[in-house]
Amino acid sequence: MLKFNMKIRNIIKQNRISVLEESLYQIIAKNDDLTVKKLATLLKRPVQSINRTVNLLSKKGFIQILGKYPKKLKAIPLEIVLAQQFSQLSGLNTAELQNDFPLSFLPSRKIYHQVGENLFSQVRSEVLLISSGTGELGAEYYKTIVKKILAGVKYKILVLSNDEDNNDLVRNWQKNGIEVRYKKGKGFNLVVYDRKKIQLGVRVTENSKEKWGIVIKNESLGQFMGEFFDDMWNKSELL
């Protein structure tokens, strides 16, 4: 279990938000074309004071500052802000969290993939993956997959989107023993490890590359999701 230490205290302290910062964030979120000067005029406060607060909001990850003269302000969706803040905390000891709890929240794309690689390293018999696309696998991770397949692990990927540009990539997967099929869909990833653990990921917002997810270690659910995958697999197209 994570315990309070200086790193955690500093993260919590850095991400605190004042009443003024919250008010500014709300105003920026509702207005697409605000500058620091317009914001100062709207709130009847000195530009210098608003500029300091805007820089703090940017540093804490709540807004983007676009350009220099004038500075245009864009609010970052709270879903992404929270995911980034959870990521800072969870990233302190992701492995420990994974070992201690039957259900874990994965607050960012980076942690989602780190945890997935860790879970895959423990696989003994099969991996069943529903993937929103056919993105490149990291070189070292791909080597690990090939080694596992050579050792007898089954690896199936059901892709929800397919593009002719990815034909060579899919062929390479198949050449190295990964079974691949296609069924139209979008927006989520599901991995079933040995029908005992599942990892589910979704995009933070519809068009965002950032994602968050969960890992659940439960054999009954793992068996059920394995059967769900089998059903989808049997209804899919060969590639």
Buried (B, 14 or more C-beta within 10 A) or exposed (E): EEEEEEEBEEBEEEBEBEEBBEEBBEBBBEBEEBBBEBBBEEBEBEBEEBBEBBBBBBEBBBBEBEEEEEBBBBBBEEBBBBBBBBBBBBBBBBEEBBEEEEEBBBBBBBBBBBBBBBBBEEBEEBBBBBBBEBEEBEEEBBEBBBEBBEEEBBBBBBBBBBEEEBEEBBEEBEEBBBBBBBBEBEEBBBBBBBBBBBBBBBBBEEEEEBBBBBBBBBEEBBEBBBEBBEEBBEEBEEB
